[in-house]
Amino acid sequence: MSLDTLPRAARNNHRRARPPGRRWRSRLDVKAMPYALVSPYFLLFAAFGLFPLVFTLYYSLYDYDLAGTVEWAGLDNYTALLGDEDFWNAVVNTVAMFLIATVPQMLLALLLANALNKRFRLRLPIRMSVLLPLVTSVVAVAVVFTQLYARDWGLVNWVLSWFGVDKTNWRAERIPAWIAIATMVDWRWTGYNAIIFLAGMQTIPRDLYEAAAIDGASRRRQFWQITLPMLRPTMIFVVLNSTIGGLTLFSEPTTFYGGNVDGGSQGQFQTVAMFIVKQGFREFDYGYAAAAAWLLFLLILIGAAINFLVVQRIGGRK
């Protein structure tokens, strides 16, 4: 006879009769097991997230180089960075390329997700195809875009020549280099963000759209009055994720200049991440690079907070 078929009093007596060790193990399973299951994440975060932050902060307060010199510097590294023209040049480049890339990327991803959210033939293959740029090697992407933006025989200059635009040296001039790198970023990440937006759109109840259609709302009005407000949590995630990725931009500008972290002959598209790598692994000034990494961390926090507030206001939230 199973325990469930016994009367309630008999079941209670049976539970009271269980040995103390068994009750303790049962209580441990209920209370401790959830923490044990999620502990690998926190252990990995502590090892590869929290420890590097603390370690970098520690050495940013020292004059630490490859020769083994470790001398207390206090805030000297931060003071020197704030007066370093090369560092501020990298900050301007990073923020500019982030804005040029992220704003069109979000709009295109929203439009693409809205189009993929409709019923049409071969939906699954088409939805999967938008992720192809993401899985493509960044080196291959850089080779293709370097050819497209070549000065003398690039496809972009050839198309612009139809409209009377002179040839542009995309890697030698600052703003053209920003635009070229931003298109690389958008080509790689627009599909990824579109899939995340699509996942968020599919959680919106269809009843809302049906009720709006009965009331005479057009598709455009449904998008602005239903889709965008209901998509706010997803947009916050995508915007914050894009902020982190955009302000730590490294692979695209580095490969665009043949793997060099100088960011052009005059640093015209050197990002803060490239500046950190140059200081740490070419100049071997680890303390200075660590201080730059922490200033980049503060820049990301400021950018994320601003974008969070902007997204919160979408849909009328004050």
C-alpha positions in Angstrom: 0.0 0.0 0.0 1.4 3.5 -1.0 1.7 6.4 1.4 -0.9 8.4 -0.6 -3.7 5.8 0.0 -3.3 6.0 3.8 -5.6 8.2 5.9 -4.3 11.6 6.8 -3.6 10.8 10.4 -1.7 7.7 9.3 0.4 9.7 6.9 1.2 12.2 9.6 2.3 9.5 12.0 4.4 7.9 9.2 6.2 11.2 8.7 6.8 11.7 12.4 8.3 8.2 12.5 10.9 9.0 9.9 14.5 9.0 11.4 15.9 12.5 12.2 18.7 12.0 9.7 16.2 11.5 6.9 14.2 14.6 7.9 17.4 16.6 7.9 18.4 15.4 4.4 14.9 16.2 3.2 15.1 19.8 4.6 18.5 20.2 3.1 17.3 19.1 -0.3 14.5 21.7 -0.2 16.4 24.7 1.1 20.0 24.1 0.0 19.6 22.4 -3.3 18.4 25.5 -5.3 21.5 27.4 -4.1 23.7 24.5 -5.1 22.2 24.4 -8.6 22.8 28.1 -9.2 26.2 28.2 -7.5 28.3 27.4 -10.6 27.2 30.7 -12.2 28.3 32.7 -9.1 31.6 30.8 -8.9 32.3 31.5 -12.5 31.3 35.2 -12.1 33.5 35.5 -9.0 36.5 33.9 -10.9 36.1 35.6 -14.3 34.1 38.7 -13.4 34.5 40.0 -9.9 38.2 39.0 -9.4 39.4 40.7 -12.5 37.5 43.9 -11.5 39.1 43.9 -8.1 42.5 42.9 -9.4 42.4 45.7 -12.1 41.4 48.3 -9.5 44.3 47.2 -7.3 46.9 47.6 -10.0 45.5 50.8 -11.3 46.8 52.4 -8.1 50.4 51.2 -8.9 53.1 51.9 -11.3 53.3 48.4 -12.7 55.3 47.4 -15.7 56.7 44.3 -17.4 60.1 44.7 -15.7 58.4 43.8 -12.4 58.4 47.4 -11.1 55.5 47.8 -8.7 55.4 51.1 -6.9 52.5 52.8 -5.2 51.1 55.6 -7.4 47.8 56.4 -5.8 45.6 58.3 -8.3 48.5 59.3 -10.5 47.5 57.0 -13.3 44.0 58.5 -13.3 45.3 62.0 -13.2 47.6 61.3 -16.1 44.8 59.7 -18.1 42.5 62.7 -17.6 45.2 64.9 -19.2 46.1 62.4 -21.9 45.0 63.6 -25.4 45.3 60.1 -26.8 42.9 58.8 -24.2 40.3 61.5 -24.9 40.7 60.9 -28.6 39.9 57.2 -28.0 36.9 58.2 -25.9 35.5 60.5 -28.6 36.0 57.8 -31.3 34.3 55.2 -29.1 31.3 57.3 -28.3 30.9 58.5 -31.9 31.1 55.0 -33.4 28.8 53.7 -30.7 26.1 56.3 -31.6 26.5 56.0 -35.4 26.2 52.2 -35.1 23.7 51.7 -32.4 20.9 54.1 -33.3 20.4 52.7 -36.9 20.9 49.2 -35.6 18.1 49.4 -33.1 15.7 50.9 -35.7 16.6 48.3 -38.3 16.3 45.4 -35.8 12.9 46.6 -34.7 11.7 46.8 -38.3 13.2 43.5 -39.2 11.6 41.8 -36.1 8.2 43.3 -37.0 8.5 41.9 -40.5 9.6 38.5 -39.2 6.7 38.4 -36.8 4.2 38.1 -39.6 2.9 34.9 -41.2 4.6 33.9 -44.5 6.1 30.9 -46.2 9.5 29.6 -45.1 9.4 31.6 -41.9 11.9 29.4 -40.0 14.7 29.3 -42.6 14.4 33.1 -43.1 14.4 33.7 -39.4 17.5 31.6 -39.0 19.3 33.3 -41.9 19.4 36.6 -40.1 21.9 35.1 -37.7 24.4 34.2 -40.4 26.3 37.5 -40.1 26.8 36.8 -36.4 28.4 33.4 -36.9 30.7 34.6 -39.7 34.3 35.1 -38.6 35.0 38.7 -37.8 38.3 38.4 -39.8 36.3 37.4 -42.9 33.9 40.3 -42.3 36.8 42.7 -42.1 38.4 41.4 -45.3 35.1 41.9 -47.2 34.4 45.4 -45.8 38.0 46.4 -46.4 37.5 45.6 -50.0 34.2 47.4 -50.1 35.7 50.5 -48.6 38.9 50.5 -50.6 39.8 54.0 -51.9 40.7 53.2 -55.6 38.6 50.2 -56.5 36.1 49.7 -53.7 32.4 49.2 -54.4 31.2 51.9 -52.1 33.4 54.6 -53.8 32.3 53.3 -57.2 28.6 53.7 -56.3 29.2 57.1 -54.8 30.9 58.2 -58.0 27.6 57.9 -59.8 26.4 60.9 -57.7 29.5 62.9 -58.3 31.2 62.2 -55.0 35.0 62.1 -55.1 36.9 59.1 -53.9 37.1 58.8 -50.1 40.0 57.3 -48.2 37.8 55.5 -45.6 40.7 54.5 -43.4 42.6 57.7 -43.5 39.8 60.1 -42.6 38.1 60.2 -39.2 34.4 60.4 -39.9 34.4 58.1 -43.0 36.3 55.5 -40.8 33.6 55.8 -38.1 30.9 55.2 -40.7 32.7 52.2 -42.3 33.3 50.6 -38.9 29.7 51.3 -37.8 28.4 49.5 -40.9 30.5 46.5 -40.0 29.0 46.5 -36.5 25.5 46.9 -37.8 25.9 44.1 -40.4 27.0 41.7 -37.7 24.6 42.5 -34.9 21.3 43.8 -36.4 20.1 40.2 -37.0 20.9 39.1 -33.5 19.0 42.0 -31.9 16.1 41.4 -34.4 15.8 37.8 -33.1 15.7 39.1 -29.5 13.0 41.7 -30.4 11.1 38.9 -32.3 11.1 36.8 -29.1 9.7 39.7 -27.2 7.0 40.4 -29.7 5.8 36.8 -29.6 5.1 37.1 -25.9 2.6 40.0 -26.5 -1.0 38.6 -26.4 -2.6 38.4 -29.8 -5.9 39.5 -28.1 -4.6 43.0 -27.8 -4.0 43.3 -31.6 -7.4 41.8 -32.3 -9.2 44.2 -30.0 -7.3 47.1 -31.5 -8.2 46.0 -35.1 -11.9 45.8 -34.1 -11.6 49.4 -32.8 -10.2 50.4 -36.2 -6.5 50.9 -35.3 -4.2 50.6 -38.2 -1.1 48.4 -38.2 1.1 51.4 -37.7 -0.9 52.6 -34.7 -0.9 49.1 -33.2 2.9 49.1 -33.5 3.3 52.4 -31.7 0.5 51.9 -29.1 0.9 48.2 -28.4 4.1 46.7 -29.6 6.6 49.3 -28.5 5.2 49.8 -24.9 4.8 46.0 -24.4 8.3 45.5 -25.8 9.9 47.9 -23.3 11.6 45.2 -21.1 13.1 43.6 -24.2 14.3 46.9 -25.4 16.0 47.7 -22.1 17.9 44.4 -22.4 18.9 45.0 -26.0 19.9 48.6 -25.5 22.0 47.8 -22.4 23.7 44.9 -24.2 24.4 47.1 -27.2 25.8 49.8 -24.9 28.3 47.4 -23.4 29.2 46.0 -26.8 29.5 49.4 -28.5 31.6 51.0 -25.8 34.0 48.0 -25.7 34.4 47.9 -29.5 37.6 46.2 -30.4 37.5 43.5 -33.1 35.9 45.5 -35.9 38.2 48.6 -35.8 41.3 46.4 -35.2 40.7 44.1 -38.1 39.7 47.1 -40.3 43.3 48.3 -39.9 45.0 45.0 -40.5 45.2 43.9 -36.8 46.9 47.0 -35.6 45.6 48.7 -32.4 46.8 52.1 -33.3 43.5 52.9 -35.0 44.9 54.5 -38.1 48.0 56.6 -38.7 46.8 59.3 -36.4 44.5 57.3 -34.1 41.5 58.5 -36.0 39.4 55.4 -35.1 41.2 54.0 -32.1 38.7 53.0 -29.4 39.3 52.9 -25.6 39.6 49.1 -25.7 42.3 49.4 -28.4 44.0 52.1 -26.2 44.0 49.8 -23.2 45.5 46.9 -25.2 48.2 49.2 -26.6 49.1 50.5 -23.2 49.1 47.1 -21.6 50.7 44.9 -24.2 52.8 47.2 -26.3 53.9 49.9 -23.9 53.8 47.3 -21.0 52.4 49.9 -18.7 49.9 47.7 -16.9 49.0 50.2 -14.2 48.1 52.8 -16.7 46.1 50.3 -18.8 44.2 49.2 -15.6 43.3 52.7 -14.8 42.0 53.2 -18.4 40.0 50.0 -18.1 38.3 51.4 -14.9 37.5 54.7 -16.6 36.0 52.7 -19.5 33.9 50.8 -16.9 32.6 54.1 -15.5 31.8 55.3 -19.1 29.8 52.1 -19.7 27.8 52.7 -16.5 27.0 56.3 -17.5 26.0 55.2 -21.0 23.9 52.4 -19.7 22.1 54.7 -17.2 21.4 57.3 -19.9 20.0 54.6 -22.4 18.0 53.0 -19.6 16.3 56.3 -18.8 15.6 57.0 -22.5 14.1 53.6 -23.1 12.0 54.0 -19.9 10.3 57.0 -21.5 9.2 55.1 -24.6 5.5 54.5 -24.6 4.8 57.5 -22.3 6.3 56.3 -19.0 7.7 59.3 -17.1 
